[in-house]
Amino acid sequence: MGTTHRYCGSCGKPTVAHAADRARDCPECRLTFYPRISPVVMALVTRGRQLLLTRKPGYAPGAIRWSRVSSRRERRWSMR
């Protein structure tokens, strides 16, 4: 988990690695802290046999680097 949740947010004591999960435990409070996640949305947009691809403007001229449409999910977006 890197440097996230090295200390308990409740009591301030150092946390230890969780035995079975990718998490940290506070031995004092018995709280478990999980890493923050950043959901990503990825889509493949098609029309018949055509694909919609994107290209980052910063790529070197002549470089053939295309990608699918993707974005980090914003909290206010509905996933329904």
Secondary structure, DSSP 8 states (H G I E B T S, - for coil): -TTTTSB-TTT--B-EE-SSSSSEE-TTT--EE------EEEE-EEETTEEE-B--TTS-TT----B-EEEE--TT----
